[in-house]
């Protein structure tokens, strides 16, 4: 990320910065990778350490299903309705390993959280499949729209306020390592290069600060170690009068991703949008197909030897797959070849463009289904490559 500043801050960090009554603002350094990664300095009206009550922690999360075999998998979540009325209860994580977890969250329109949330063990990427609203955090108010990736660094205290809609649909990704832009698209100073499929202009930072000075009872639910810890503070977490740095939540719209095309079929890395230590996230967007006179637009058969591949189908007509709907997941694990369904290769020849949107997650270690995923498994999918005469 790049430098951002909001509100009032002192000329020098770690120096006296006083409130109108003469007391000191409480400085907080929020840093990643110890003191070696990106960081921001925040200035609070109240000390962020001032806890009023710690309530009983409750179990939170889902476990891997250890009995599920090695299979090409389709999770039929397309027709799923509400997964809950509350943001945290509605988060159903369907796939996970030690590096990443991925799932859905379907909420009623107009949903507003009456508490704050902090993920203390994972960075989050939330893709807005349907809905619009605002993310409120110590860093300010951030507008979110359909098609946005919302990148939220761990320990960010936040809540969502969603606008009225038929349903809010979210794809939720949790990362054990920091989420970054692809290293090969950055120069030595971190600026996105000319051949990058997006640039800093496409990244939206928090807008104006939302400063809540009043004292009261404010609940912050903190996820860590398989538990949801419940901390009550005597003041709002939104008591920050200013901050600066490189660490903050931001949004990037899939609609601003500029596809890289070629004369023949391009491999998935050209679609890469984010990286982490154990996986990458790619964006498939409308694009012109390959323009070699003998090109085959449909992807070729592929054997993953180093990664598992998940596709979340967001919008459009998915030309290489049959029986896939908007909101479906497919998992093609390493160790098995995968490719286009019968008939789709010939059908793709001569096509000029695609209008599909999809989010792909490629992991570098095996990815497993959770117990919550089992109700969505399409039992017929592993055999769907058999040509019926």
C-alpha positions as a Markdown table, in Angstrom:
| # | Residue | x | y | z |
|---|---|---|---|---|
| 1 | Unk | 0.0 | 0.0 | 0.0 |
| 2 | Unk | 1.0 | 3.6 | -0.1 |
| 3 | Unk | 1.0 | 6.5 | 2.4 |
| 4 | Unk | -2.2 | 8.0 | 3.7 |
| 5 | Unk | -3.1 | 10.6 | 6.3 |
| 6 | Unk | -6.4 | 11.5 | 7.9 |
| 7 | Unk | -7.3 | 14.0 | 10.6 |
| 8 | Unk | -5.0 | 15.7 | 13.1 |
| 9 | Unk | -1.5 | 14.4 | 13.8 |
| 10 | Unk | 1.6 | 15.9 | 15.5 |
| 11 | Unk | 4.6 | 17.0 | 13.4 |
| 12 | Unk | 6.7 | 14.2 | 14.7 |
| 13 | Unk | 5.6 | 10.7 | 15.8 |
| 14 | Unk | 6.1 | 9.6 | 19.4 |
| 15 | Unk | 6.0 | 13.2 | 20.6 |
| 16 | Unk | 3.6 | 15.1 | 22.8 |
| 17 | Unk | 0.2 | 15.7 | 21.2 |
| 18 | Unk | -2.3 | 17.3 | 23.5 |
| 19 | Unk | -6.1 | 17.5 | 23.6 |
| 20 | Unk | -7.9 | 20.8 | 24.1 |
| 21 | Unk | -8.0 | 20.1 | 27.9 |
| 22 | Unk | -4.3 | 19.7 | 28.1 |
| 23 | Unk | -4.2 | 15.9 | 28.4 |
| 24 | Unk | -2.3 | 13.8 | 25.9 |
| 25 | Unk | -3.8 | 12.0 | 23.1 |
| 26 | Unk | -3.0 | 8.2 | 23.3 |
| 27 | Unk | -0.7 | 7.2 | 20.4 |
| 28 | Unk | -1.1 | 3.6 | 19.1 |
| 29 | Unk | 1.3 | 2.0 | 16.6 |
| 30 | Unk | -0.4 | -0.7 | 14.5 |
| 31 | Unk | 2.3 | -2.7 | 12.8 |
| 32 | Unk | 2.6 | -5.9 | 10.7 |
| 33 | Unk | 5.4 | -8.5 | 10.6 |
| 34 | Unk | 6.6 | -7.3 | 14.0 |
| 35 | Unk | 8.2 | -3.9 | 13.2 |
| 36 | Unk | 9.4 | -4.9 | 9.7 |
| 37 | Unk | 6.1 | -4.6 | 7.7 |
| 38 | Unk | 3.7 | -1.8 | 6.9 |
| 39 | Unk | 2.3 | 0.2 | 9.9 |
| 40 | Unk | 0.2 | 3.2 | 10.9 |
| 41 | Unk | 0.2 | 5.5 | 13.9 |
| 42 | Unk | -3.2 | 6.3 | 15.4 |
| 43 | Unk | -4.1 | 9.0 | 18.0 |
| 44 | Unk | -6.9 | 8.2 | 20.4 |
| 45 | Unk | -9.0 | 10.4 | 22.7 |
| 46 | Unk | -9.0 | 7.5 | 25.2 |
| 47 | Unk | -6.3 | 4.9 | 25.8 |
| 48 | Unk | -7.0 | 1.9 | 23.6 |
| 49 | Unk | -6.0 | -0.4 | 26.5 |
| 50 | Unk | -8.8 | 0.8 | 28.8 |
| 51 | Unk | -11.0 | -2.3 | 29.2 |
| 52 | Unk | -14.2 | -2.1 | 31.2 |
| 53 | Unk | -15.3 | -5.7 | 31.2 |
| 54 | Unk | -14.3 | -9.1 | 29.7 |
| 55 | Unk | -17.2 | -11.4 | 29.1 |
| 56 | Unk | -17.1 | -15.1 | 28.7 |
| 57 | Unk | -15.6 | -16.2 | 25.3 |
| 58 | Unk | -17.7 | -18.4 | 23.1 |
| 59 | Unk | -16.6 | -21.1 | 20.6 |
| 60 | Unk | -16.4 | -19.8 | 17.0 |
| 61 | Unk | -15.4 | -21.4 | 13.8 |
| 62 | Unk | -15.7 | -24.7 | 11.9 |
| 63 | Unk | -13.5 | -27.8 | 11.6 |
| 64 | Unk | -12.1 | -29.5 | 8.5 |
| 65 | Unk | -14.0 | -32.6 | 7.4 |
| 66 | Unk | -11.2 | -35.2 | 7.6 |
| 67 | Unk | -13.2 | -37.9 | 5.8 |
| 68 | Unk | -13.9 | -36.1 | 2.5 |
| 69 | Unk | -11.9 | -37.9 | -0.2 |
| 70 | Unk | -9.8 | -36.4 | -3.1 |
| 71 | Unk | -12.4 | -35.3 | -5.5 |
| 72 | Unk | -13.2 | -32.5 | -8.0 |
| 73 | Unk | -15.9 | -30.6 | -6.1 |
| 74 | Unk | -18.8 | -28.3 | -6.8 |
| 75 | Unk | -20.4 | -26.5 | -3.9 |
| 76 | Unk | -23.9 | -25.6 | -4.9 |
| 77 | Unk | -24.3 | -22.4 | -2.9 |
| 78 | Unk | -26.0 | -20.5 | -5.7 |
| 79 | Unk | -29.5 | -20.8 | -4.4 |
| 80 | Unk | -28.6 | -20.3 | -0.8 |
| 81 | Unk | -30.8 | -17.8 | 1.1 |
| 82 | Unk | -29.9 | -16.0 | 4.3 |
| 83 | Unk | -27.1 | -17.7 | 6.2 |
| 84 | Unk | -27.9 | -15.7 | 9.3 |
| 85 | Unk | -29.3 | -12.4 | 10.6 |
| 86 | Unk | -26.0 | -11.5 | 12.4 |
| 87 | Unk | -22.7 | -10.8 | 10.5 |
| 88 | Unk | -20.6 | -13.2 | 12.5 |
| 89 | Unk | -23.2 | -15.9 | 12.8 |
| 90 | Unk | -23.8 | -15.7 | 9.0 |
| 91 | Unk | -20.2 | -16.3 | 8.1 |
| 92 | Unk | -20.1 | -19.9 | 6.9 |
| 93 | Unk | -16.5 | -20.9 | 6.1 |
| 94 | Unk | -16.5 | -23.8 | 3.6 |
| 95 | Unk | -12.8 | -24.4 | 2.7 |
| 96 | Unk | -9.7 | -24.0 | 4.8 |
| 97 | Unk | -6.1 | -24.9 | 5.6 |
| 98 | Unk | -3.5 | -23.4 | 7.8 |
| 99 | Unk | -3.0 | -20.4 | 5.4 |
| 100 | Unk | -6.5 | -19.4 | 4.4 |
| 101 | Unk | -10.2 | -20.0 | 4.9 |
| 102 | Unk | -13.0 | -19.1 | 2.5 |
| 103 | Unk | -16.8 | -19.0 | 2.7 |
| 104 | Unk | -20.0 | -17.1 | 2.3 |
| 105 | Unk | -22.0 | -14.6 | 4.4 |
| 106 | Unk | -25.6 | -13.8 | 3.3 |
| 107 | Unk | -27.4 | -11.1 | 5.3 |
| 108 | Unk | -30.7 | -9.3 | 5.1 |
| 109 | Unk | -30.5 | -5.9 | 3.4 |
| 110 | Unk | -30.2 | -3.0 | 5.8 |
| 111 | Unk | -28.2 | -5.0 | 8.3 |
| 112 | Unk | -26.4 | -2.9 | 10.8 |
| 113 | Unk | -24.1 | -4.3 | 13.5 |
| 114 | Unk | -24.7 | -3.2 | 17.1 |
| 115 | Unk | -21.1 | -4.2 | 18.1 |
| 116 | Unk | -17.6 | -4.0 | 16.6 |
| 117 | Unk | -15.5 | -6.8 | 15.4 |
| 118 | Unk | -11.8 | -7.5 | 15.3 |
| 119 | Unk | -10.1 | -10.4 | 13.6 |
| 120 | Unk | -7.0 | -10.8 | 15.7 |
| 121 | Unk | -5.5 | -13.7 | 13.8 |
| 122 | Unk | -6.2 | -13.1 | 10.1 |
| 123 | Unk | -6.3 | -10.4 | 7.4 |
| 124 | Unk | -9.6 | -10.4 | 5.6 |
| 125 | Unk | -10.6 | -10.0 | 2.0 |
| 126 | Unk | -14.3 | -9.6 | 1.6 |
| 127 | Unk | -15.8 | -9.6 | -1.9 |
| 128 | Unk | -19.1 | -7.9 | -2.2 |
| 129 | Unk | -21.2 | -10.1 | -4.4 |
| 130 | Unk | -24.4 | -8.1 | -3.8 |
| 131 | Unk | -25.1 | -5.0 | -1.7 |
| 132 | Unk | -23.6 | -1.6 | -0.8 |
| 133 | Unk | -23.0 | 0.3 | 2.4 |
| 134 | Unk | -20.1 | 1.5 | 4.6 |
| 135 | Unk | -17.3 | 0.0 | 6.6 |
| 136 | Unk | -16.7 | 2.0 | 9.8 |
| 137 | Unk | -13.3 | 1.6 | 11.5 |
| 138 | Unk | -10.7 | 3.6 | 13.5 |
| 139 | Unk | -9.3 | 4.6 | 10.1 |
| 140 | Unk | -12.6 | 6.3 | 9.0 |
| 141 | Unk | -15.6 | 5.6 | 6.8 |
| 142 | Unk | -15.1 | 3.5 | 3.7 |
| 143 | Unk | -17.8 | 3.3 | 1.0 |
| 144 | Unk | -18.3 | -0.3 | -0.3 |
| 145 | Unk | -20.1 | -1.4 | -3.5 |
| 146 | Unk | -21.1 | -4.5 | -5.4 |
| 147 | Unk | -17.9 | -5.9 | -7.0 |
| 148 | Unk | -15.5 | -4.5 | -4.4 |
| 149 | Unk | -12.7 | -6.4 | -2.7 |
| 150 | Unk | -12.5 | -5.0 | 0.8 |
| 151 | Unk | -9.0 | -5.6 | 2.3 |
| 152 | Unk | -9.1 | -5.4 | 6.1 |
| 153 | Unk | -5.7 | -5.8 | 8.0 |
| 154 | Unk | -5.9 | -8.0 | 11.1 |
| 155 | Unk | -6.7 | -6.2 | 14.4 |
| 156 | Unk | -8.7 | -3.5 | 12.6 |
| 157 | Unk | -11.8 | -2.8 | 14.7 |
| 158 | Unk | -14.8 | -2.4 | 12.4 |
| 159 | Unk | -18.4 | -2.8 | 11.7 |
| 160 | Unk | -20.6 | -2.7 | 8.6 |
| 161 | Unk | -23.7 | -0.6 | 7.9 |
| 162 | Unk | -25.5 | -2.0 | 4.9 |
| 163 | Unk | -28.1 | -0.2 | 2.8 |
| 164 | Unk | -31.5 | -1.7 | 2.1 |
| 165 | Unk | -31.5 | -4.5 | -0.5 |
| 166 | Unk | -33.1 | -7.9 | -1.1 |
| 167 | Unk | -30.0 | -9.6 | 0.3 |
| 168 | Unk | -26.3 | -8.8 | 1.1 |
| 169 | Unk | -24.1 | -11.5 | -0.3 |
| 170 | Unk | -20.4 | -11.6 | 0.6 |
| 171 | Unk | -17.5 | -13.9 | -0.2 |
| 172 | Unk | -15.2 | -14.0 | 2.9 |
| 173 | Unk | -11.5 | -14.9 | 2.8 |
| 174 | Unk | -9.3 | -15.0 | 5.9 |
| 175 | Unk | -5.5 | -15.0 | 5.5 |
| 176 | Unk | -2.9 | -16.1 | 8.1 |
| 177 | Unk | -0.4 | -13.8 | 6.4 |
| 178 | Unk | -0.7 | -10.2 | 5.2 |
| 179 | Unk | -2.6 | -9.5 | 1.9 |
| 180 | Unk | -0.5 | -7.6 | -0.6 |
| 181 | Unk | -0.5 | -6.6 | -4.3 |
| 182 | Unk | 1.5 | -8.9 | -6.5 |
| 183 | Unk | 5.2 | -8.4 | -6.0 |
| 184 | Unk | 6.0 | -8.7 | -9.8 |
| 185 | Unk | 3.8 | -5.7 | -10.5 |
| 186 | Unk | 5.6 | -3.4 | -8.1 |
| 187 | Unk | 8.9 | -1.4 | -8.5 |
| 188 | Unk | 11.5 | -1.3 | -5.7 |
| 189 | Unk | 9.7 | 1.6 | -4.0 |
| 190 | Unk | 6.3 | -0.3 | -4.1 |
| 191 | Unk | 4.6 | 1.6 | -6.9 |
| 192 | Unk | 2.5 | -0.4 | -9.2 |
| 193 | Unk | 4.2 | -0.7 | -12.6 |
| 194 | Unk | 2.9 | 0.4 | -16.0 |
| 195 | Unk | 2.1 | -3.2 | -17.0 |
| 196 | Unk | 0.1 | -3.9 | -13.8 |
| 197 | Unk | -3.6 | -4.7 | -14.5 |
| 198 | Unk | -4.5 | -2.0 | -12.0 |
| 199 | Unk | -2.9 | 1.0 | -10.3 |
| 200 | Unk | -3.1 | 3.2 | -7.2 |
| 201 | Unk | -5.9 | 5.3 | -8.8 |
| 202 | Unk | -8.1 | 2.2 | -8.5 |
| 203 | Unk | -7.6 | 1.8 | -4.8 |
| 204 | Unk | -10.0 | 3.6 | -2.6 |
| 205 | Unk | -8.8 | 4.6 | 0.9 |
| 206 | Unk | -11.0 | 5.4 | 4.0 |
| 207 | Unk | -12.8 | 8.7 | 3.7 |
| 208 | Unk | -13.4 | 11.2 | 6.5 |
| 209 | Unk | -12.9 | 10.1 | 10.1 |
| 210 | Unk | -16.0 | 9.2 | 12.2 |
| 211 | Unk | -15.0 | 10.5 | 15.6 |
| 212 | Unk | -17.1 | 9.3 | 18.6 |
| 213 | Unk | -16.1 | 11.1 | 21.8 |
| 214 | Unk | -18.9 | 10.0 | 24.1 |
| 215 | Unk | -18.3 | 7.4 | 26.8 |
| 216 | Unk | -20.6 | 4.4 | 27.3 |
| 217 | Unk | -20.6 | 0.7 | 26.8 |
| 218 | Unk | -19.1 | -0.6 | 23.5 |
| 219 | Unk | -18.8 | -4.3 | 22.8 |
| 220 | Unk | -15.9 | -5.5 | 20.6 |
| 221 | Unk | -16.0 | -9.2 | 19.6 |
| 222 | Unk | -12.4 | -10.5 | 19.0 |
| 223 | Unk | -11.8 | -13.7 | 17.0 |
| 224 | Unk | -8.7 | -15.7 | 18.1 |
| 225 | Unk | -7.9 | -19.3 | 18.8 |
| 226 | Unk | -11.2 | -20.8 | 17.9 |
| 227 | Unk | -13.0 | -18.4 | 20.2 |
| 228 | Unk | -15.0 | -15.2 | 20.0 |
| 229 | Unk | -13.7 | -13.1 | 22.9 |
| 230 | Unk | -16.0 | -10.3 | 24.2 |
| 231 | Unk | -14.4 | -7.1 | 25.4 |
| 232 | Unk | -16.4 | -4.2 | 26.7 |
| 233 | Unk | -14.9 | -0.7 | 26.6 |
| 234 | Unk | -16.1 | 2.4 | 28.2 |
| 235 | Unk | -15.6 | 4.4 | 25.1 |
| 236 | Unk | -16.1 | 3.9 | 21.3 |
| 237 | Unk | -13.2 | 2.4 | 19.3 |
| 238 | Unk | -14.0 | 5.3 | 16.8 |
| 239 | Unk | -12.2 | 7.8 | 19.0 |
| 240 | Unk | -9.3 | 8.4 | 16.7 |
| 241 | Unk | -8.7 | 12.1 | 15.8 |
| 242 | Unk | -6.0 | 11.4 | 13.3 |
| 243 | Unk | -3.7 | 8.7 | 11.8 |
| 244 | Unk | -1.1 | 8.2 | 9.1 |
| 245 | Unk | 0.8 | 5.3 | 7.6 |
| 246 | Unk | 0.6 | 2.5 | 5.1 |
| 247 | Unk | -1.7 | 0.0 | 7.0 |
| 248 | Unk | -5.5 | 0.6 | 6.7 |
| 249 | Unk | -8.5 | -1.0 | 5.1 |
| 250 | Unk | -9.2 | -0.2 | 1.5 |
| 251 | Unk | -11.3 | -1.3 | -1.5 |
| 252 | Unk | -10.5 | -2.3 | -5.0 |
| 253 | Unk | -13.3 | -3.1 | -7.5 |
| 254 | Unk | -13.2 | -6.1 | -9.7 |
| 255 | Unk | -14.7 | -3.8 | -12.4 |
| 256 | Unk | -11.5 | -1.8 | -12.4 |
| 257 | Unk | -9.3 | -4.8 | -13.1 |
| 258 | Unk | -7.8 | -4.5 | -16.7 |
| 259 | Unk | -7.4 | -8.0 | -18.2 |
| 260 | Unk | -4.2 | -9.0 | -19.9 |
| 261 | Unk | -4.9 | -10.9 | -23.2 |
| 262 | Unk | -2.8 | -12.5 | -25.9 |
| 263 | Unk | -2.8 | -14.4 | -29.2 |
| 264 | Unk | -3.2 | -17.7 | -27.4 |
| 265 | Unk | -4.8 | -18.6 | -24.1 |
| 266 | Unk | -3.1 | -16.9 | -21.2 |
| 267 | Unk | -2.4 | -18.7 | -17.9 |
| 268 | Unk | -4.1 | -17.8 | -14.6 |
| 269 | Unk | -1.2 | -15.7 | -13.2 |
| 270 | Unk | -2.2 | -12.9 | -15.6 |
| 271 | Unk | -5.4 | -12.5 | -13.6 |
| 272 | Unk | -3.6 | -12.2 | -10.2 |
| 273 | Unk | -4.9 | -9.4 | -8.0 |
| 274 | Unk | -3.5 | -10.2 | -4.5 |
| 275 | Unk | -0.8 | -12.4 | -3.0 |
| 276 | Unk | -0.2 | -13.9 | 0.5 |
| 277 | Unk | 2.4 | -16.3 | 1.7 |
| 278 | Unk | 0.2 | -19.4 | 1.2 |
| 279 | Unk | -2.1 | -18.5 | -1.7 |
| 280 | Unk | -3.0 | -16.0 | -4.4 |
| 281 | Unk | -6.3 | -14.3 | -5.4 |
| 282 | Unk | -7.1 | -13.8 | -9.1 |
| 283 | Unk | -9.9 | -11.9 | -10.9 |
| 284 | Unk | -11.5 | -13.1 | -14.1 |
| 285 | Unk | -13.3 | -10.3 | -15.8 |
| 286 | Unk | -14.9 | -9.6 | -19.3 |
| 287 | Unk | -12.1 | -9.7 | -21.9 |
| 288 | Unk | -11.4 | -10.3 | -25.6 |
| 289 | Unk | -10.5 | -13.9 | -26.3 |
| 290 | Unk | -7.2 | -15.0 | -28.0 |
| 291 | Unk | -6.7 | -13.7 | -31.5 |
| 292 | Unk | -4.4 | -16.4 | -33.0 |
| 293 | Unk | -6.4 | -17.7 | -36.1 |
| 294 | Unk | -6.2 | -21.3 | -34.6 |
| 295 | Unk | -6.7 | -20.3 | -31.0 |
| 296 | Unk | -8.9 | -22.2 | -28.6 |
| 297 | Unk | -10.5 | -19.8 | -26.0 |
| 298 | Unk | -11.5 | -22.5 | -23.6 |
| 299 | Unk | -8.7 | -23.3 | -21.0 |
| 300 | Unk | -6.6 | -26.4 | -21.6 |
| 301 | Unk | -6.5 | -29.4 | -19.3 |
| 302 | Unk | -4.3 | -28.8 | -16.4 |
| 303 | Unk | -2.6 | -30.9 | -13.7 |
| 304 | Unk | -1.9 | -29.0 | -10.5 |
| 305 | Unk | 1.1 | -30.3 | -8.8 |
| 306 | Unk | 1.7 | -27.5 | -6.4 |
| 307 | Unk | -1.7 | -26.0 | -5.7 |
| 308 | Unk | -5.4 | -26.4 | -5.2 |
| 309 | Unk | -7.7 | -24.2 | -7.2 |
| 310 | Unk | -11.0 | -22.7 | -6.1 |
| 311 | Unk | -13.3 | -20.6 | -8.4 |
| 312 | Unk | -16.2 | -18.6 | -7.1 |
| 313 | Unk | -18.5 | -17.8 | -10.0 |
| 314 | Unk | -19.8 | -14.2 | -9.5 |
| 315 | Unk | -21.5 | -13.2 | -12.7 |
| 316 | Unk | -22.0 | -14.2 | -16.4 |
| 317 | Unk | -21.9 | -17.3 | -18.5 |
| 318 | Unk | -19.1 | -19.6 | -17.6 |
| 319 | Unk | -18.1 | -21.1 | -20.9 |
| 320 | Unk | -15.9 | -24.0 | -19.7 |
| 321 | Unk | -18.3 | -25.4 | -17.1 |
| 322 | Unk | -21.7 | -26.9 | -17.2 |
| 323 | Unk | -24.2 | -26.9 | -14.3 |
| 324 | Unk | -22.4 | -23.9 | -12.7 |
| 325 | Unk | -24.5 | -21.0 | -11.5 |
| 326 | Unk | -23.9 | -17.5 | -10.1 |
| 327 | Unk | -22.5 | -18.1 | -6.6 |
| 328 | Unk | -21.2 | -21.6 | -7.1 |
| 329 | Unk | -17.8 | -22.8 | -5.9 |
| 330 | Unk | -15.6 | -25.4 | -7.6 |
| 331 | Unk | -12.5 | -27.0 | -6.0 |
| 332 | Unk | -10.0 | -28.6 | -8.3 |
| 333 | Unk | -7.4 | -30.2 | -6.0 |
| 334 | Unk | -3.7 | -30.8 | -6.8 |
| 335 | Unk | -3.1 | -34.4 | -7.8 |
| 336 | Unk | -6.1 | -34.5 | -10.3 |
| 337 | Unk | -6.2 | -33.2 | -13.8 |
| 338 | Unk | -9.0 | -30.8 | -14.5 |
| 339 | Unk | -10.2 | -29.0 | -17.6 |
| 340 | Unk | -13.2 | -27.9 | -19.6 |
| 341 | Unk | -16.4 | -30.0 | -19.6 |
| 342 | Unk | -17.1 | -32.1 | -22.7 |
| 343 | Unk | -18.3 | -30.1 | -25.7 |
| 344 | Unk | -17.2 | -26.7 | -24.3 |
| 345 | Unk | -13.8 | -26.7 | -26.1 |
| 346 | Unk | -15.4 | -27.0 | -29.6 |
| 347 | Unk | -18.1 | -24.6 | -28.6 |
| 348 | Unk | -15.6 | -21.9 | -27.6 |
| 349 | Unk | -13.8 | -21.9 | -31.0 |
| 350 | Unk | -14.6 | -18.7 | -32.8 |
| 351 | Unk | -15.9 | -16.9 | -29.7 |
| 352 | Unk | -14.6 | -13.3 | -29.5 |
| 353 | Unk | -15.1 | -12.4 | -25.9 |
| 354 | Unk | -16.3 | -13.4 | -22.5 |
| 355 | Unk | -18.6 | -11.5 | -20.1 |
| 356 | Unk | -17.9 | -13.6 | -16.9 |
| 357 | Unk | -16.7 | -12.5 | -13.5 |
| 358 | Unk | -15.1 | -14.9 | -11.1 |
| 359 | Unk | -12.8 | -14.8 | -8.1 |
| 360 | Unk | -10.1 | -17.5 | -8.0 |
| 361 | Unk | -8.1 | -18.7 | -5.0 |
| 362 | Unk | -5.0 | -20.8 | -5.6 |
| 363 | Unk | -3.4 | -22.3 | -2.6 |
| 364 | Unk | 0.1 | -23.8 | -2.3 |
| 365 | Unk | -0.9 | -26.4 | 0.3 |
| 366 | Unk | -3.9 | -28.7 | 0.2 |
| 367 | Unk | -7.3 | -27.1 | 0.9 |
| 368 | Unk | -10.0 | -29.0 | 2.7 |
| 369 | Unk | -13.7 | -28.8 | 3.0 |
| 370 | Unk | -15.2 | -28.0 | 6.3 |
| 371 | Unk | -18.1 | -29.6 | 8.0 |
| 372 | Unk | -20.3 | -26.7 | 7.1 |
| 373 | Unk | -19.5 | -27.3 | 3.4 |
| 374 | Unk | -20.9 | -30.8 | 3.3 |
| 375 | Unk | -24.6 | -29.7 | 2.7 |
| 376 | Unk | -23.6 | -28.0 | -0.5 |
| 377 | Unk | -21.6 | -30.8 | -2.2 |
| 378 | Unk | -22.8 | -31.7 | -5.7 |
| 379 | Unk | -22.4 | -35.5 | -5.7 |
| 380 | Unk | -22.6 | -35.7 | -9.5 |
| 381 | Unk | -19.8 | -33.2 | -10.2 |
| 382 | Unk | -16.7 | -35.6 | -10.0 |
| 383 | Unk | -18.2 | -37.7 | -12.9 |
| 384 | Unk | -19.4 | -34.7 | -15.0 |
| 385 | Unk | -16.5 | -35.0 | -17.5 |
| 386 | Unk | -17.9 | -38.3 | -18.7 |
| 387 | Unk | -19.2 | -37.8 | -22.3 |
| 388 | Unk | -22.8 | -39.2 | -22.6 |
| 389 | Unk | -23.3 | -41.0 | -25.9 |
